[in-house]
Amino acid sequence: MRLPVNIFLWTFGATLLPVLALVWGVTAFSEHRFQAEVNREIGDNIQALTGEINNRLRYEREVLRGIAHAQPIQTMLNVLTASAQGIRHPDLTSDRIRANSFLAGLQRTVPGLGSIRLLDAAGNTVVKTTLGRAASPMFPSLSQVNYVEEELENPAFLQQLKNLPMDEVSFVMLPASLWDAAPNQYPSMLYGVYPLRNFGSDRAGYVVLNTYGEYLDQILTLSPKPRGSHVMVIEHDPGNPQRDGLILYNDQTNREFTTPMEAHPLSQPTYAQSLDKGAFWQSAVAQSDGLYLSHSGKTRMYFQEYHPYPNSLVSWFICLRVPANVTSAPYEDIHQSLWGFTVLALGMSLL
C-alpha cells in the first residue's frame, strides 16, 4: 500500500505546484491591474478637483473685472486720483458712501467675496468692505484724506503695484499690516488686483479682492474621496520662504482656506517641509506630478501641481493621501491561501 500512496502524493504534488505557480502569476497580474486602476482613479479625482477649483477661480477673476467697471467704482476715479496727490476731492464723502453701498450690497448678494478694497494710486485704502460691512475711514493722514487703513509707507509694494499690467487681473500679497488674517497667520489666498485706468494710461487706483477661499473649502469638503483618501492643498512659492510649503487645506487636521481668519492667536501655520522629515516635499517639487510612499510604508501620497494664478510662478500641490495597502488589502486572504497550498505542495513532494 505504501507505493501507491507515494505515487499519489508525488503525482499530486507535481501537479499542484505548476497550478499554484499559474495562480500566483494570475494573482500578481490581477493585483498589478488593480493598482493601475486605483492610480488612475485617484489621478482622475485630483484632475476633477483641479477643474472645479479652476472654474471657481476664473469666476472670481471675472467678478473682479466686473467690479472694476461698475459705475459706482468708475465714479470714484477722480476721488482716487486726488487722494494719491494728498488732496481731498469735494465728492469724496458722497462717492465713498455710494461705493460702500454698492460693494457691501454685492457681497450680501454674491456670497464668497470676502474683502474688497479700493486703493488710490499711492496704495492707500480709501474704501473697504468685508462680508457685507463697510469700514469707517478712521485713520487720518498727512493730507486731508482719512483712510480706512493706516497710511501706507511701503515703496517696494507701491512699485509692485505700478508694475502690474493694465486691464488684467494680477495676484499679489499685500503688506502684512493689511492682511485679512488672525495674528501669526498668513492669508491662504493671494489678493486679486485690477488697476483702474483714469485718463489714457494713468492709474487712478486699484480694486483689490480677497475671497478667503470660502468656496474652495466647500468644493474640497463635498468632493468624493476615492478609497477613503484625505485631501491636502499646499502652496509652492520658491521665492517666498514664508509661503513655500504652506499647507492651505488639510481635512485631517481641520485646516481650511478660511482658517487664517478664525485661527486662535497662538496657533501657527503648518508646512509641508515637516511631513516625513521633508522627503515628501522634496519629491513633490522635483516631480510635479506623481506618487510618494512614506518612510513608514503606511501612506501613499498622490499629488499634482496646479497653477491657480495666471502669469504667476506660485502653484499649489493638490494631494490625496491613502493607506499604503489600499491596493494589496483585497488580495491578502488570497496570498495567505496560496502560501498555505504552496507549503502543502512542497511538503507532499518531499515525502
Phi, psi and omega in degrees: 000340185292318184296311178302321180296316180296319178299318179298315182295317180295317180295317181297315180295317181295328178281321186290322183299313177297323178297317179297320178299319178295316180296319176302316181296315179296319180296316179298319178296316179297319180295321178296317178297319180295319178297318178297322179294318178296316179300317180294317181299314181289321177299318177296323179295318178296319178296322178295317176300314180299319179297317179294318178298317181297319178298318180295316182292325176295320177300316181295325177295320179292324176298318179298318176300316180297320178299316183298330182262002179291148184302315180299334178277318178298329178295336182279354189301313180295323178296316181294320178298316179295320181300318180295337179266005180078023182246135177272113179288141181299337180264011184304309185296311183293318180292324178294318178298317181295317180294318178301316181297317180295311184292318179295319177296322178296318180294326178286332181274321182247097183296156173088015181266358171058245180243143177231130179239150165246115178258144171280179185294344177269003177085010180271144185275110180270324181223140174210131172235141181229117177051042176086008179240131180274138178271146181277144177281080189257003181253111178290158179233177178292337175268197181267006184263128172269136182251161179284328176234165184304144180302135189270130173235080184216084184303323182295317179292320179298320177294323177299318177296318182295333182276353181291139180291146177286155175062023177223151173272123177245166182231128180221169171255124179293161173303152186303330181293344182253004183296141171268076184202157176289163177304143178069011179245155175250137176304140181290323185254145167289160183270129175282132184232132177234116180292142178260126182268132179262276178239122181066237181260006181290145178261125176272330182170204186213142168263130183237127182236132171232116184271353181069350183078022183302315182284334175294323175301317180295317180300313183289326181288320186270351182290148177295143181247098182294140174058033178066032185282165176238146187258142175216140176237128185233137178271139175242112180221084187299339180271001184224097182301333179293333186245344181292119182087003181294125179279116183270329183211134178206105186289344178282335179249007182063025175277125180235169178300327182275356183304319181302336178286332190242002189293151175294140183305332182271352180287155183237148174297154178245151187232151179292339179296343179273353181277124177052043177057032176087352184293321180298313184295320177299317180293317182296313181296324181288326187260328184072327182210118181173205186224137179233133176255124183297158180299328180286345182076012184259345187225135169256137179236111176267138183214150174220139178274141183221138180257102184280340186246117179300144177058036180223146177279349180291134179224167175241147169254117176269118187239142171238127180252131179227158174301143183297334182270018183299331180264338183265336184304317180296344184253002184297316179296321179296317180298317180298318179295318180295320177298320178298313179294323180296314178298319179298315182295318178296319179297317181292326181288341180269351181291000000 
